[in-house]
Amino acid sequence: MSTVAIPLMSRDNTEIQENEGTRDESTTIKRSNVKSKALEAWRFIVTSGALAGIVILIINVITLAVMYGQHQADEQSITFFTGNCETAGKINTGTHLVINVLSTILLAYSNFSMQCLGSPSRTEVDSAHSQHQWLNIGTPSIRNVFFVSKTKAALWMLLGVSSFPLHMIWNSTVFETKNSYDYFAISITEDFLHGANWTLPTAAESYALTLENTPLHGWTNEDVNHILQDLQTEAMDSKLQGLNVKDCLQRYNTDILSDRRHVLLVKEYPSDWPMTTRSTEASQNSSVGLIYYNLNPTGGSGSETPLYNWICDNNMPGSSQSCISSSFNYSNWYANLYGGVFGWSTDGPIKYCYSQLAPEKCRVGIVPIFLIIVIGCNVIKITSFVCTLFVTHGKKDQPLCTTGDAIKSFLKQPDPYTRGRCLAAKEDYEKWLRGSEEWIPRPFTVGDLWTGGRYRWHKAVNDWHWIIFVSITTGLAGLTAYIVFAAVISSPISREGFGEPQSNTRMNSKSMGVLRGFLVGNLLQIAVSYVYLALNNILSTMLAMEEWCMYATDRQHNGLRVSSPTPHSAQRSKYFLSVPFKWAIPSMVSLALLHWLVSQMFFFSDLDIYRMQPEGLPQVDTLGYVYTSALPAVLAVSLGGTILLVLTLTALIRKFPANVPLSGCCSASIAAACQPSRVGLDNETLMPEFDPGLACQKLKWGVVEEHDDEHSNSIGHATFAACETTPLVEGKLYA
């Protein structure tokens, strides 16, 4: 059996070469300027994060200054647009899209910097190993924070604290306020349009009692007559909009009426109808029949009837968002008694309508206190990004941010705590019961049996991480599905619009304040932020493990991918840590879109209700509710389900290459796989060493046979080498 030995060097020669290498590296550092250092490997991403943060900070500060300088501040908000509701909706939707893109960019940069700050130096790894503790390499980690320096841990905490609520608070900054008018729907004869007299219908006592708890409490006949007189005058002056029955009912078949108020329903009696049937309570010579009072909710118990209830009949009460079905008969529609009405009467079919147009007063505003908090988080992130560059700048104790960094370090100085365990995998050190055993160095005469096999990608991630991630994402999907189900039952999705407030989709029955409403309405943003961070963690772990396996299975040797490549060596650097851009960019775009959809499916909105007043300007009541919207909820479930499905199928189907233990991502298992050969070393108390220049060459991980014998049970050894290696053999012992 052929033997491939790794050259050993004396300690004196090694020290001389290391000193020479150190002087060369120092010279290189002196020649490199700050700009080139900031643009090297992952530092480029941190630097670009600081620059992006500065740009976003400027945008936020200018926005706040313009709002205070050009618009009047209310108690808790500043309105910067008032007018057309469609335009207001587009501004609100578009602004939230921009907000979620920018906040996702900051979240991604923060997560990247947190991973850099959580990456341990070799000194910190040695300290952890001496306590029989392993650290994560090349992946985001909370565990590492307890072992890195206090400065890095503090910066990590600042980035984390400023990241989780970022989407929630930023999405709460901009909001839309709809307006809706109370109105009368009045059935009339055609002669009313030409100045005919009228007599008010006699109000029943039951309806009079009902008015005591409504905004119409205290109204008199003179108040109603005043509105009728104004409508008659406008009709005679052609100031009302004429509508056919279908257009009329469809425009008023809504629970938020923003662009019109009172409506005149012109009725037509067939010639064969007796006069006694045409009107029971109203005078026969009156041009006014029924008068429906249609009131927006008062913010009380939530038991108010829908605004469009007068359109419904007794067979189709207004319990849903619409009283008009596909079989609705517009040509033979009667004004009925369902809803709030003055008087009892049986009217004839409606011939056409006249509608009183009203200005749309939808508003878009910001909550300054939330924007100030966002600016504060923005400043924290920029400061943390810059500090990250300075904290990790020293050449003496560089953070091991990539798998290649760790391999390079352990090849230069092998770990004394993991000798004799070249087959140790990541999960061997993650198991608490076996942890103490794995930390005991073994002589090369004792080995582990290689059983072979190929592992799927999901094996790289701890089972508990999968359980927590799948549980939370499934719970979010279930909650969203419930929202969709509840909304679809009450009304068709096509009627609700995209992120539009509707009375039947309110989550709270009583009105709530702006600050509380926005925080409640955006709580789901925190959960979606967790989904992004957890998804990134899982992807980082699986892809880092894939990179580890590459060194053992590629046909050609590969240079180490490190943070700071040695000049004129085979080492290489990339801007990413573990997740290549082809994975990172789609996940960022998907999560930004998911954040935006969640902001449109579960949101807080004010409703300005313009109450009817006999004279003068109408009274305005502002009520705040948390709403749900089915259409973005369907899209969010579809997108989230697609993300989860793709991730799960990838983890379950894709396999790591065979003939290699899953040793990546864990400092201890990587160290165990980077132990030098002991060929020619008789004294087991001495620590063998690698060639000092080995890490600069193209490498491959594999078997380096240590004993030139013919016994099948001889113990082999696998490690990194610049020469040819052989794959692990199933059923053979290795140490």
Protein Blocks (a to p, Z undefined) as FASTA:
>chain_A
ZZdddddddfklmmmmmmmmmmmmmmmmmmpcfklmmmgcjllmmmmmmmmmmmmmmmmm
mmmmmmmmmpccdfkbccfbdcjfklmmmmmmmmmmmmmmmmmmmmmmmmmmmmmmmpcc
fklmmmmmmnopacdehiacfklmmmmcfklmmmmmmmmmmmmmmmmmmmmmpccddddd
ddddddddfklmnopacddddddfklmmmmmmpckgoiafklmmmmmmmmmmmmmnopac
cddfklmmmmmmccbdfkbccddddddddfklcfklmpmklcfkbcbfcdcdddddehin
opaccfklmmpcfklccfbfbfbdfklcfklcccdfedcdedjddddddfbdcddddddf
bdcdddfklmmmmmmmmmmmmmmmmmmmmmmmpmklccdfbfklmmmmmmmmccfklgoi
lmbcfklmmpmklmmmmmpccdfkbccddeejaddfklmpcfklmmmmmmmmmmmmmmmm
mmmmmmmmmpcfklnogoiacfklcfbfbdcdfklmmmmmmmmmmmmmmmmmmmmmmmmm
mmmmmmmmmmmmgmbdcddddfbdcehiabdcdfbfklcfklmmmmmmmmmmmmmmmmmm
occdddddddddfehjddddddddddddfklmmmmmmmmmmmmmmmmmmmmmpccdehia
cfehilklmmmmmcccfehiablkbccdddfklmmpccddddddfbdcfbfkbccddddd
fbdcddddehiacZZ
